[in-house]
Amino acid sequence: MKFQIFAQASGTPVSTALAPRSLPSELQSYLRPKTISVTVNSVPQGATLKVDGIEAGVTPKIIQVAPGKHTLEFSKDGFTPGHYPLETTSDDVSGGSVSYELGASAHDTVELRDGSVLSGDVESVSATEVLVRIGGTVQRFNRNQVKRIGLVPREAASQ
């Protein structure tokens, strides 16, 4: 906002200062940047939500975004993380919603001969043993205990 000030003084010079003046409340709303309220859900619920790389809480969550392009990031233990592009304009109104379905389990499954099923990351398989990382701890299983191994797709490691 540009403005000009004219002042006229006479006598001994004194210092002057501009004092901010409050605007009427009906004008203050025009000066605040517009935000839009959006309800963010995930399937399953309870995913960690980041908006433009900044932690925003856990779904379901109501967020406030300014008009423009945004990225919503979702993550939850046991599921493949993902992101969702969100674009809002100054013409949009609050009350919209976004629902994002997280990918399938991000862990391999190991079915044992006793019927139990383990979910973790298969570290290695040899003729005699299977190593599975479950909750950060590597567990060893005799290969004869394992009935079936289900591996999830992984991206190739960059070199």
VMD Tcl script that draws the C-alpha trace (Angstrom):
set ca {
  {0.00 0.00 0.00}
  {1.56 3.31 -1.05}
  {0.78 6.65 0.54}
  {2.23 10.11 0.93}
  {2.54 12.20 4.05}
  {2.91 15.99 4.07}
  {3.99 17.68 7.28}
  {4.59 21.31 8.02}
  {6.42 22.45 11.13}
  {7.69 25.70 12.54}
  {9.89 26.53 15.47}
  {12.53 24.29 17.02}
  {12.99 20.99 15.14}
  {11.61 17.97 16.98}
  {11.57 14.31 16.12}
  {8.45 12.82 14.63}
  {7.26 9.29 14.33}
  {4.37 7.60 12.61}
  {2.09 5.67 14.89}
  {0.20 2.72 13.45}
  {-3.52 3.17 13.52}
  {-5.98 0.35 13.83}
  {-8.21 -0.24 10.87}
  {-11.88 -0.96 11.36}
  {-12.50 -4.71 11.66}
  {-14.47 -4.79 8.39}
  {-11.32 -3.60 6.57}
  {-8.87 -5.86 8.42}
  {-10.33 -8.98 6.79}
  {-9.30 -7.59 3.38}
  {-5.68 -7.32 4.48}
  {-5.34 -10.85 5.86}
  {-4.23 -13.44 3.34}
  {-7.09 -15.74 2.40}
  {-6.91 -19.32 3.59}
  {-9.10 -22.23 2.64}
  {-10.14 -24.93 5.10}
  {-9.76 -28.49 3.78}
  {-10.52 -31.75 5.61}
  {-7.84 -34.36 4.90}
  {-8.61 -38.07 5.38}
  {-6.59 -41.19 4.71}
  {-7.40 -44.87 4.33}
  {-6.46 -46.18 6.82}
  {-6.85 -43.26 9.22}
  {-4.00 -42.27 11.49}
  {-1.44 -41.44 8.82}
  {1.12 -38.73 9.50}
  {0.35 -35.72 7.31}
  {2.81 -33.15 5.96}
  {1.73 -30.08 3.99}
  {4.46 -28.70 1.75}
  {7.05 -30.66 3.77}
  {5.86 -29.32 7.15}
  {4.35 -31.71 9.71}
  {0.62 -30.97 10.05}
  {-0.61 -33.78 12.33}
  {-2.41 -37.08 11.93}
  {-5.40 -37.83 9.71}
  {-8.26 -37.04 9.80}
  {-7.15 -33.42 10.00}
  {-8.57 -30.02 9.04}
  {-5.88 -27.84 7.49}
  {-5.73 -24.23 6.32}
  {-4.02 -23.56 2.99}
  {-3.46 -20.38 1.01}
  {-4.49 -20.30 -2.63}
  {-1.84 -21.99 -4.78}
  {-0.17 -25.35 -5.37}
  {0.54 -27.61 -2.39}
  {1.78 -31.15 -1.77}
  {0.20 -33.37 0.86}
  {2.44 -36.23 2.07}
  {1.08 -39.29 3.87}
  {2.97 -41.95 5.82}
  {2.01 -44.72 8.20}
  {4.00 -47.68 9.51}
  {3.25 -50.80 7.51}
  {1.99 -48.92 4.43}
  {3.59 -47.44 1.37}
  {3.87 -43.64 1.78}
  {2.45 -41.34 -0.85}
  {1.82 -37.77 -1.86}
  {-1.12 -35.88 -3.29}
  {-0.96 -32.61 -5.26}
  {-3.51 -30.04 -4.07}
  {-4.23 -26.82 -5.95}
  {-6.56 -24.14 -4.65}
  {-7.57 -20.81 -6.10}
  {-8.77 -17.59 -4.50}
  {-12.27 -18.43 -5.77}
  {-12.40 -21.70 -3.76}
  {-14.40 -21.79 -0.54}
  {-13.68 -23.63 2.68}
  {-15.30 -26.97 3.41}
  {-13.75 -29.21 0.77}
  {-12.13 -32.54 1.53}
  {-9.36 -34.81 0.28}
  {-9.20 -38.56 0.87}
  {-6.01 -40.49 0.11}
  {-5.64 -44.27 0.17}
  {-2.20 -45.39 1.29}
  {-0.57 -48.18 -0.69}
  {-0.63 -51.81 0.32}
  {1.56 -53.11 3.06}
  {5.15 -52.00 2.66}
  {6.40 -55.19 4.26}
  {7.12 -58.68 3.08}
  {5.11 -61.54 4.55}
  {6.56 -64.79 5.80}
  {4.15 -67.66 6.44}
  {5.49 -70.28 8.83}
  {4.52 -73.96 8.76}
  {2.77 -73.57 12.15}
  {0.27 -71.20 10.45}
  {1.56 -67.90 11.83}
  {2.21 -65.04 9.42}
  {4.96 -62.49 10.01}
  {5.15 -59.02 8.48}
  {8.58 -57.45 8.08}
  {11.43 -57.00 5.65}
  {13.11 -60.17 4.39}
  {16.84 -59.50 4.71}
  {18.13 -62.73 3.20}
  {17.15 -66.29 2.29}
  {19.60 -69.16 2.13}
  {19.26 -72.92 1.94}
  {19.34 -73.12 5.75}
  {17.85 -69.90 7.16}
  {15.66 -66.87 6.54}
  {16.46 -63.48 8.12}
  {13.50 -61.14 8.65}
  {13.67 -57.61 10.12}
  {10.56 -57.09 12.27}
  {10.19 -53.80 14.12}
  {13.90 -53.04 13.73}
  {15.10 -56.40 15.07}
  {16.44 -59.15 12.80}
  {14.95 -62.57 13.54}
  {16.39 -65.85 12.26}
  {14.20 -68.74 11.16}
  {15.26 -72.21 10.11}
  {14.40 -72.56 6.40}
  {12.35 -75.71 7.24}
  {10.04 -73.56 9.45}
  {9.08 -71.35 6.49}
  {6.18 -72.38 4.28}
  {5.86 -69.31 1.99}
  {7.49 -65.92 1.47}
  {5.65 -62.98 -0.13}
  {7.88 -60.11 -1.24}
  {6.66 -56.57 -1.99}
  {8.10 -54.74 -5.00}
  {11.06 -52.50 -4.24}
  {12.73 -49.79 -6.24}
  {16.27 -50.51 -7.35}
  {18.89 -48.86 -5.20}
  {20.57 -45.92 -6.92}
  {24.32 -46.10 -7.31}
}
mol new
graphics top color blue
foreach p $ca { graphics top sphere $p radius 0.5 }
foreach p [lrange $ca 0 end-1] q [lrange $ca 1 end] { graphics top cylinder $p $q radius 0.2 }
display resetview
